[in-house]
């Protein structure tokens, strides 16, 4: 009798079906069939993903472009034009994401908003990477920097193009939903330009082939990436990542593109009024006139240029801007060194004429803002080495001291 009663009670507590229809798993006070367990798991997983998407980025996190620029001004000196372009592009991109989240993925909108990836063009050391990193920190979204110089076509020595998504996935702690809303900065994108228009018997495996592979990723596609790198761990499971909502920012110096700009401007400036037109063109800063056709002439394929519709240039840093970079931002270089000495109880004092000397040398070396740090490092190296642990309370850097240390480091000639 007890066996018959037990057999009648062996049914799923959710759907009510017995062992003859479903495989049952026994719990403390009953049974649950495997199909109900799978349904519950998929439901919870979808709910968690939806919650993660809602919590990942909200309207309260998104500042208007003017506030974004004010935030950038605290950390990046100058480059107002590039900041405006970057802030508007980022603002429109995340408005697009939130509009889709509010209406739902299944609803068909009357106007489909397309993604606007960004290309920042400017000499080395002008702040391209710093701008992208700062705006990602402001938005609190995953951010990764990849170097285009290591990318090659699939099957050749180097990294596959899909590996750039792996970097963003790692920055998001392998949270796919967060990575699909992140920002990916592709540095040195000018290095994948087509090497020559002439056909060659050798393949351009790090040039046009990489550009072709980037097209679908920039536009939006599902990329199956190996979280730990495909070639070293071929046995691991691939993770699908949709790139349609990833904001791509390309950056490059495009050394020598000025001659393409000058050639285009010179051919346009003909006929009546040509002299007045020439006078309006600032030949000392041709980069401000950059256009998509200049990028094509430089070696980027038209399809790639079309997928980077927002183009902005960064100006070469002048003397005043370099001087401000040393002391003005919240993370200014001199403030960083003062904090480093402060941890050892040492007050760092630097004369104004020393700052002018550092700026002069940075302009001489033509390294932009990066040159400022290398020069300061050379001047302060002996102090950072010898003073900690001696009980010293102050380091006063004068112009003769700075000249002596810099000459000893063989970074410059006579001060």
C-alpha angles and dihedrals in degrees: 000000000000091000091055091049091049092050091052091053094051095100133118111271091218108040099017097229121141135229092272090066105029138022108252130211118206122231133180095278105015149336137290124193121233094241092057089049091053092048091050091048094051091046093051092046092052091047092050092049091049091049091048091052092050094047095041096072130003136177089258090062093054115087122198114256094260091057091045090055091048088054091049091049089063092062107021123055119216124338092114094163094052091046092054093050092046095047094049093047093049092045093051091045095055092041085058091053094048092047090055092047092052096050096037131245094267097054115096111225123219089229119032111213113217127212119259112208117194135230119199114196123189146115120287116282096025097116107265095136093038092055093052094045093048095050091048090053090050093052094043093226129134112278131188135177120213129183115230092203092077095052121105137166115283112279097030132100109278134047124317116240091245089065090078089071089053089061091054091046090053091049088054092052088249092299100145094195091054093044091053088062097044136109121248119196114202106200125199090020089157089068091072092059117130106275096215141350090227117096115247136193089232122071121245091227096166097040129045093004090060090048090054091050091050095056099081093040093053093046096044132275141147109268120194105214133181107234093214099036124285104239098049094043107029093160097063125105116261119237119217114226123182111217098192093100098038113108111224120203117189121200132186144149093226090203110210097015088120091079090057090050091047092049092051094047092046093053091049094049100077136116128024116001092017094130093054090048091052091051091056092054113090103218093189091065108032092155091081089068094056115142136178092262089059090056089051091051089050092057110272113129116243093244092058093046089052091055091055098056098160108072122179133167129220117220123236108260115256129207096268093048092050090049091052092048089061096058114004112068122075089250095039116164095243091048090053092054091045088054091049092053090042091063087065093045093254122136113218115211120183124186119233092240088059090057090051089049091052091050092049091052092047090054090047092052092045093220099126119213092341089064090060092063095046091051093047090048091054093049096047099036096096091048093049089050102044108030105058110094095016096094093244114157103192143029114197112193114204128182095258090049092050093047092050094049094045093050090048089054089054092233095123144013126246112337 
